[in-house]
Amino acid sequence: MTKIKTKIPLPKKTHGKGIPPKTEDASKNLSKPLEEELVALNFRVPAEFRRRIKQYALDHNLTSLEVMMSSVEKYINANVK
């Protein structure tokens, strides 16, 4: 059996990463300024609860962080005496 040698051309090299996307094409969080520094808050939740938060966020065009922060703020404000 003889081997067939095939020359495969190398891919063309591109310089840089290309032009950046238009502002309207970029995700909404690129233009949203941070009001304050974010720090880690780590805890575990049931998988179904996490899925519900993520689905709610998707359905309402929010981030999971926005859903959680809004929920906790409403809970705290409702229970302040």
TACORQUI-V792760 format. One record per helix or strand. SS is the DSSP state (alpha for helix, beta for strand). FROM is the first residue (numbers start at 1). TO is the last residue. If there is no record, write none. Layout:
SS/FROM/TO
SS/FROM/TO
This chain:
alpha/28/30
alpha/47/59
alpha/64/78
